[in-house]
Amino acid sequence: MTKERAPLTYEDAQARVAGRLGVKRAAHIVGVAVRTFQDWGDPDVDRTIPIAAAEALDLAYIDAGGEGMPFLDTLNLRLKTARQNRYGDQIALAASAASFAKEAGEFTAAAIAASLPDAGAADVAALRKEGLEAIAVAKSMIAAADALGVDGGDHWMHAAAPDPPDTS
């Protein structure tokens, strides 16, 4: 019976490669015994595929008509997930700050236009609209800042969001 491999694991990537190349051919490509190759892909065995072997298998997978690179794709997705889990609040604050800078610039431009001698009601209405937009974005920026965790020593405390499945 085939063991289930969790998505976003190197074992799952290896199963995809083996499905396209065959276990014997994949083991031959990386110069190991079939049993060693199988152990690398077994979630219950404490061995994992070396990175050089994963690279060689990704290339062989492409050569065999496979789409993508299973090991690299898995690594990229796992790192993106881990980055978002670890730094998501900081990234949200940066996005809010960028949006605020834009809105504050538009608010300032509207204030200058409304203060000119030939300004009219439309200019004042634009100033009000831009001001309210800047205030709304400022509030979201404050909320993003509040979501950040800082310990007593002013160090980032990252949320305990789950990392991708462990493949060790």
N, C-alpha and C positions, 0 to 999 in steps of 0.2 A: 504494500500500500504506500502511495506517495504521501510524504509529509507536506502539510500546508506551509507555505512560506508567506510571511506577512509582507504586504506591500511596503515599498520604500526600504527594503532591506537588500543587502548584497546577495543574500541567498536567493531572493526572488530574481534578481538580475541574472545570477548564474543559472537559474532554472530556465530562464528565457533563452540564454545563450546555448545551453545544452539542448534545448528543444529544437533549435535551428541547426546546430552543428553536429549534434550527437555527442554523447559523453566520451566515447573513445577518441573521437577526433579532437574534441576540446582538450582532453588530458594530453594528447600528443602535442598539440600546439604549444602548450605551456611546459612540456617536458616533465610531466609527473605521471605517476601511476593512476589508473582509473579510481582506485580506492582513495587516494589522496584528494583527487578532484572531487569525488563524492563527499568526502569529509568536509571540504571547504564550504560546500553548499548545504550541509546538514545543520539546521538551527540548534540541534542538541549536542553538537560537537564543538569543543572549545578551540577550533581552528578556523581561520578565515583566509580568504584568497589574498595573496600578496598583490600589491598595487601593480607591479610590472606584469603579472599574469592577467590582471583585469584589463590592463591596457591592450595587451596582445589579443585577448578574447574580444574586446570591443571592435578592434580592427578586423578580426576574422569574421565577426558577426556581420559587419558591413560588407566585407568581401562576399559573404554568402547570401547577400540580398536583404539582410535585415535592415529595418528602419531604426535610426537612432543608434545610440551607444548605451546599452543597458547599465553598465557600471557607472559611466560618467553621468548619465541622466539621473541615476539614483543618487549619486554623490551631490549633484547640483540641487536636486529637490530637497535632500536632507539638510544641506547647508542653508538653503533659503528658508526652510521651516525653522531651523535652529536660530537663524539670525532674526527672523520675525518674532519668535518666542522670546528671545533674549533682549532685543533692542526695539521692539515694536512701539513702546511708549515714546522712546526718544525719536524714532522716525516720524511718529505722528506729530510730535512737537515741532520738528523741523519743517514738516509740510505745512502746519498751521502758521509757523513764523513766516514762511515764504509767502503764503496767501495774505497774511497781514501786511507784509511789506508792500505787496501789490495794491491792496485796498487802501493803505495809508497814503501811498503815492497818488492814487486817484482822488482821495479825499482832499489832499493838499492841493492838487491841481484845481479841483472844483472850488476850494476856498479862495484861491488866487483869482479864478475867473469871476466868482461872486463878489469879490472886493473891488473889481475894476469900476471906473466911473460909469461905463455904459452897460453894466450888469442889469439884468432884469429878473423877473419872477422865475423864469426857467432856470437861470443860473443858481438862484437860491434853492430851488427844488432839487437841482442836481447835487448841490452841496449837502442838503439834508439826506438825500438818497445815499450818497457815497459815505457820509458820516455814519449812518445806520448800518451800512454794510461793513464798514471798518470796525464798528463796535461789536457786531455779531461775530466777526472773525477773531477779534481780540478775546471775546468770551470763550470761543472754542480753543484758543491758544492757552488761556488760563486753565481750562479743563484738562488739556493735554499735559500742562505742567503739573497739575495736581495729581495726575495719574502716575507721574514718575515717583519712584521710591528712592529716597535718599536716607542713608543711615546717619547716626549721630556724628560720624566722622566725615560727612559730606561725600560719601562714596555711593555710586549707583547700586541699588539693590534691584536685581532683575526679578521679574515676576517668575513664579514657579510654574510656568506653563510647561506642558509636556514636550520633551524632545522627541524626535523620531524614534521608532523602535530600536532597541539595542540589538546589535548584530554580533556581539562578542560571544 
